[in-house]
Amino acid sequence: MTISWSIDEEAITTCILLTPSGPMAVNCNYTLQLTNLIEGVYDLHIQAVDVAGNIAQIITHTWTVGKELQIYTHNLINSKV
């Protein structure tokens, strides 16, 4: 599964991924590649900082992985960065 996003100006993004197993910091700069996801709900929290040091509001991307069919359901919240 690949999640990608764009930002209107040059910025660096940092991400925290909340998994059914617990939270983890992940490397993410405009894209995130995930494999071998276990069943459950996932939340990806993304925050951008531009070159002037302005910090954007955190956006959250939530999805659910279903074990039987490996179904991914996506909901993007606060999509403005």
C-alpha positions in Angstrom: 0.0 0.0 0.0 1.3 3.4 -0.9 0.1 6.7 0.5 1.3 9.9 -1.1 0.5 13.6 -0.7 1.5 17.0 -2.0 2.2 20.3 -0.4 1.9 23.7 -2.1 5.4 24.8 -1.1 8.7 23.3 -0.2 8.4 21.5 3.2 9.6 18.6 5.2 7.0 16.1 6.6 7.1 14.0 9.7 4.8 11.1 10.3 3.5 8.9 13.2 1.7 5.7 12.3 -0.7 4.3 14.8 -1.1 0.5 14.1 -3.1 -2.2 15.8 0.3 -3.2 17.4 1.1 0.4 18.7 2.5 3.7 17.5 5.7 4.1 15.4 7.6 6.9 13.8 8.0 6.3 10.1 10.1 8.0 7.4 7.8 9.9 5.1 8.5 12.7 2.8 5.5 13.0 0.4 5.1 9.2 0.3 4.8 6.2 2.6 5.1 2.6 1.5 3.5 -0.1 3.7 3.5 -3.9 3.4 2.3 -6.9 5.4 -0.4 -5.0 7.2 -2.2 -6.9 9.9 -6.0 -6.6 10.4 -7.2 -3.5 12.2 -7.4 0.2 12.1 -4.5 2.4 11.2 -4.0 6.2 11.6 -1.3 8.1 9.8 -0.6 11.6 11.3 1.4 13.9 9.0 2.8 17.3 9.8 4.7 19.6 7.5 7.2 22.3 8.3 8.1 24.8 5.5 11.6 26.3 4.9 10.6 29.4 7.0 9.8 27.2 10.0 6.0 27.5 9.8 4.3 24.4 11.2 1.2 23.2 9.4 -1.8 21.6 11.1 -1.5 17.8 11.5 -3.5 15.9 9.0 -4.8 12.4 9.7 -5.3 9.6 7.2 -7.3 6.6 8.7 -8.0 3.2 7.1 -9.0 -0.2 8.1 -7.4 -3.5 6.9 -9.8 -6.5 6.7 -8.0 -9.8 7.2 -10.0 -12.0 4.9 -10.0 -9.9 1.8 -7.2 -7.5 2.6 -9.7 -4.6 2.1 -8.4 -1.1 2.6 -10.9 1.6 3.5 -9.5 5.2 3.4 -10.7 8.3 5.1 -8.7 11.6 4.8 -9.3 14.1 7.6 -8.0 17.7 7.6 -6.6 17.4 4.1 -5.1 20.9 4.1 -1.3 21.1 4.7 
